[in-house]
């Protein structure tokens, strides 16, 4: 999986990013070991090592709006650990319709691809009707497949290994004003 960076604002977790923090800057330990960045790092580490099924973190939805925000909120509240849904079913659950009764599954696919808080808002649990669909995080479909295997939604491949407890380092990068980014 590699590094996972987390951007936090006063309102909550605003970004999860595969790779180092934006700008690649790093710093020493968090000044507040009980603050939101440390909590997010700890919970992501627990999730990736198979010890956490639900996140208990406030979310900052300010990078989303309209249908995007609504669909992501429905996803976060509806599809739990180890479960999956289709793009079309999520569109229907969110009440999205286009041109009469047609459900815009492709629009939901685009929303999943623009999810600013992947893993915590589990866009990896949304599948195409004929397979995995896409995934824009990390190494793409291989990350999606790994997350689904971790959660038990897919059978493991012969070479699959669960993550050992991730080292939790205090690394921060350049983020928008009012946000703090760290990695797990």
C-alpha positions, 0 to 999 in steps of 0.5 A: 500500500505504501504511504497514506497521507491524511489532511485534517482541518478544524472540522475533521478529516478533509483528505486521504491521499495515497502517497506522501503529503502534497509537496513531499514535506515532512516534519517531526512528531505531531505536536498533539499526540491526541489530536485529530491527525494522530487519531486518523493515523492510528485508526488507519493503521488499525484498519490496514492491519485488520483490527478496525472495521469502522472509523470514528473520526469527524469528516470535513466535507468542505471539498465536496458539494451537491450530488457528490457530497450527498452520494458520498454521505449515503455511501459512508452511512450505508455500505459497511465493512465487508459489504459491496454495492454497485454504482447503479444501486448506490445511485438509486439509494441516493435518489439520483435519476436522469432522463426519466427512470434511468439511473446514472451509474456513470455519474456515481463512478465519477463521484467515486473517482473524485472522493477526497476521503477514500478508505474512510469514505469507502469508495472501494466498496462500490463495484461495476455490475460486471466486475470491479470497476475503477479505482483512482487511489494508489496503484488503482485496481490493485489497491481496490482489490487489496482493500476488498480482500482485506475486508473479506469481500473478495477471496485472497489471491495466493500471494496476498499478505495482510499488512503488518502494523504500519509504522506511524510517523508524524509526517506533514505536507503542504495543505490548504490553509487551516488543514494539517496533513500527516501520514500513516 
